[in-house]
Amino acid sequence: MSERFIFTRHRTRCYHCGEIADQVIKAVSAQAQVICSACGVTRIFVPRFENAGATGVRTSIGRYGVWELEAGARCKNCGVTGPHDLVIGSSHFTTRCRNCGYTHFYRFSLEYVATCPIDDGVSAPPAPW
């Protein structure tokens, strides 16, 4: 994929293999993914909708804890490169530009263990311990 939106990492215990490992987080317009660097389990999220007027982020209750993260990215709405809030749960994935509030809502679609189909290389540094 040629589009780069959010590519980052979050170090935590994998719910699948139980190892503490980087969870590679990738989001583009067409889908979002969370991939365990230890076992390869991948969760795929597909777009639900986008909203330029959203005032918050969706934080559904899920089977596992919700991650509230920050990642730098170029907003496709305002064009500013800056912080985006990420909220990732077991059934949803949300990104929100802090500059203009443009929000992408994704819903859980598929889970598998295999090689990641977005082979673009993650240039993000490992998450701090």
Secondary structure, 3 states (H helix, E strand, C coil): CCCCCEEEEEEEECCCCCCEEEEEEEECCCCEEEEECCCCEEEEEEEEEEECCCCCCCCCCCCCCCEEEEEEEECCCCCCEEEEEEEECCCEEEEEECCCCCEEEEEEEEEEECCCCCCCCCCCCCCCC
